[in-house]
């Protein structure tokens, strides 16, 4: 999914470490109080940004599926009644009231997935 115009985003950890991460390599972000974890295929980084800020920084294809999870919509494989499964096998919670909105969003984006 990498495009020629995609550039890494610099994230800072609470321990003053820096990570340059391509948005397309991110599977999802998980809230951790005022910080968050960014989960990629090969790593999990603790970053100094709340989920709301990550939602503003990351491209349009990231969608908030839960108050604690922001997901790369290109990585969604299956939608269950109360959860989603990502292409890497991770399962994340999906509140029933958000399911319809997620299905509609993915349909508008042209995603093919299993329901």
Buried (B, 14 or more C-beta within 10 A) or exposed (E): EEEEEEEEBEBEBEEEEEBEBBBBBBBBBBBBEEBBBBBBEEEEBBBBBBBEEBBEEBBEBBBBBBEBBBBBBBBBBEBEEEBBBBBEEBEBEBEEEBBEEBBEBBEEEEBEBEE
